[in-house]
């Protein structure tokens, strides 16, 4: 299993976090999604067949792209 913690600058409310959780949870292989409004930080754990690229693309589609490192 892989895990990544990243910042999503567009997070502004609990609804934003809920949208991210709902969208990423639909990807096969995504195990957990946690987010915090106050820090704008999201942590995702996943296993195959999900990939980091798929997760990023899903976030971009809903306009919650991760901040570039």
C-alpha positions as CSV (number, residue, x, y, z in Angstrom):
1,X,0.0,0.0,0.0
2,X,1.1,3.5,-0.8
3,X,0.3,6.7,1.1
4,X,0.8,10.4,0.2
5,X,0.0,13.6,2.1
6,X,-0.3,16.8,0.1
7,X,-1.8,20.3,0.2
8,X,-4.9,21.2,-1.8
9,X,-5.1,25.1,-1.9
10,X,-8.7,25.1,-3.1
11,X,-10.1,23.5,0.1
12,X,-12.3,26.1,1.8
13,X,-14.9,24.2,3.8
14,X,-16.0,20.8,5.0
15,X,-18.0,20.3,1.8
16,X,-14.7,20.6,-0.2
17,X,-13.2,17.8,1.9
18,X,-16.3,15.7,1.6
19,X,-16.2,16.1,-2.2
20,X,-12.6,15.0,-2.4
21,X,-13.3,12.0,-0.1
22,X,-16.3,11.0,-2.2
23,X,-14.5,11.3,-5.6
24,X,-11.3,9.5,-4.6
25,X,-13.2,6.7,-2.8
26,X,-14.8,5.8,-6.1
27,X,-11.3,4.9,-7.5
28,X,-10.7,1.2,-7.3
29,X,-7.8,0.6,-4.9
30,X,-8.1,3.7,-2.8
31,X,-8.3,2.6,0.8
32,X,-8.6,5.8,2.9
33,X,-8.9,9.5,2.3
34,X,-8.6,12.0,5.1
35,X,-8.6,15.8,4.8
36,X,-8.6,18.9,7.0
37,X,-10.1,22.3,6.2
38,X,-7.8,24.3,8.5
39,X,-4.5,23.0,7.1
40,X,-5.8,22.2,3.5
41,X,-4.0,18.9,3.8
42,X,-5.2,15.6,2.4
43,X,-3.8,12.1,3.0
44,X,-4.6,9.2,0.6
45,X,-3.7,5.6,1.0
46,X,-4.1,3.3,-2.0
47,X,-3.0,0.0,-3.5
48,X,-3.1,-1.4,-7.1
49,X,-4.9,-0.9,-9.4
50,X,-5.0,2.8,-8.3
51,X,-2.0,5.0,-9.1
52,X,-0.9,8.4,-8.0
53,X,-1.4,9.7,-11.5
54,X,-5.1,8.5,-11.4
55,X,-5.6,10.2,-8.1
56,X,-4.1,13.5,-9.4
57,X,-6.2,13.4,-12.5
58,X,-9.4,12.7,-10.5
59,X,-8.6,15.7,-8.3
60,X,-7.9,18.0,-11.3
61,X,-11.3,17.0,-12.8
62,X,-13.1,18.2,-9.7
63,X,-10.8,21.3,-9.4
64,X,-9.0,20.3,-6.3
65,X,-5.6,19.7,-7.8
66,X,-2.7,19.1,-5.3
67,X,-0.3,21.9,-4.9
68,X,2.9,21.4,-6.8
69,X,5.8,20.4,-4.6
